[in-house]
Amino acid sequence: MHWRGVIEQYREYMSVTDQTPVITLNEGNTPFIACRNLSKAINNKIRLYLKFEGANPTGSFKDRGMTMAISKAVEAGAEAVICASTGNTSASAAAYGARAGIKVFVLIPEGKIAVGKLAQAMIHKANVIQVEGNFDEALTIVKSIASDYPITIVNSINPYRLEGQKSAAFEVCDQLGGNPDYHFLPVGNAGNITAYWMGYSEYYKKGKISSLPKMMGFQAAGAAPIVYGRVIENPTTIATAIRIGNPASWKMAVNAATESRGEINMVTDEEIIEAYKLVAATEGIFCEAASAASIAGVIKKNKEGLFNEGDTVVCTLTGHGLKDTEMAINFSKRPVTVKADKTEVLKVLGY
Ligand SMILES: *Cc1c(COP(=O)(O)O)cnc(C)c1O
């Protein structure tokens, strides 16, 4: 079957009509991977799966929401869209905006986004504005501009973003053949955990799954406003995609965690990097550092004794590791350099 993107695949669950121009890059249908090696390294009594969202067209889950946001903006006659971004939203908005032939304005925190993401926004000809401030400040400006001018905001406060993103929960259930017991994911602006919970809840109401997973959201310890219950003025973490101190979907994320009997918790940068390296080394999956907060969360909760034998645990890996190659190189062993000589090479190989 030819996959035509998340709007066509899950049309009955989306707010689209025959009049909606579907702007798609055939996002979704991402790998759902059973991870025995990782499971062995953490707890071999659980069934661990990864939903690798880095395999979306622009390399992150943001594409699921962007196909809806841009399609609806074009339907409404918008000539321009705007967003604040830690990088992936701008990459996705730029790509879908290019495909739709509309103007894209993006505000990013200066020097605080991975270079791959900046490259994406630039090559797709978005109008990129670096703000001498953080994501939260950029979002405040964007919200104000969108309310004063005929420019559509495509951050996750745009309800169509979450609607598109809930498709990931549908896919997990379709690929697994039911619901997991736990779903772990990183939390930044908190839209994705909200969207997954919407998706699972809709599938449950339709009778497609027999019970609901517990939603387990993980913030970075230096950017954990929900965990501390207060806005963090200067969030800090190596995981730039979740470096957010005042999440837009704060309340909805707390609802998702509470209603599902899950939780919003946090992991340190050290734990994030350890998980980032572990999944790459044991499973051949290269994700973003922020994405690895989900696996770091599983490791943390496992140490606390959360899981029972046979539990099905899904982690969303939100973005692709290639977005930030500098990070990978910084945390890996350096290559050795030798003369162009077989004996020299063999020496290094240990033969
Ligand atoms: C956007 C993003 C997140 C955070 O998602 P929210 O919906 O803002 O909570 C996590 N990881 C990556 C790679 C992202 O791009």
The ligand as a MOL file (V3000), in Angstrom:
LIG
                    3D

  0  0  0     0  0            999 V3000
M  V30 BEGIN CTAB
M  V30 COUNTS 15 15 0 0 0
M  V30 BEGIN ATOM
M  V30 1 C 9.7380 19.5200 19.8650 0
M  V30 2 C 10.6140 18.4400 20.3730 0
M  V30 3 C 10.4510 17.8840 21.6470 0
M  V30 4 C 9.4610 18.4000 22.6360 0
M  V30 5 O 8.1210 18.1970 22.2630 0
M  V30 6 P 6.9850 19.0740 22.9490 0
M  V30 7 O 5.7720 18.7650 22.1860 0
M  V30 8 O 7.4150 20.4940 22.8040 0
M  V30 9 O 6.9200 18.6530 24.3760 0
M  V30 10 C 11.2570 16.8320 22.0190 0
M  V30 11 N 12.2080 16.3530 21.1920 0
M  V30 12 C 12.4010 16.8720 19.9620 0
M  V30 13 C 13.4680 16.2980 19.1170 0
M  V30 14 C 11.6100 17.9240 19.5180 0
M  V30 15 O 11.8300 18.4320 18.3110 0
M  V30 END ATOM
M  V30 BEGIN BOND
M  V30 1 1 1 2
M  V30 2 1 2 3
M  V30 3 2 2 14
M  V30 4 1 3 4
M  V30 5 2 3 10
M  V30 6 1 4 5
M  V30 7 1 5 6
M  V30 8 2 6 7
M  V30 9 1 6 8
M  V30 10 1 6 9
M  V30 11 1 10 11
M  V30 12 2 11 12
M  V30 13 1 12 13
M  V30 14 1 12 14
M  V30 15 1 14 15
M  V30 END BOND
M  V30 END CTAB
M  END
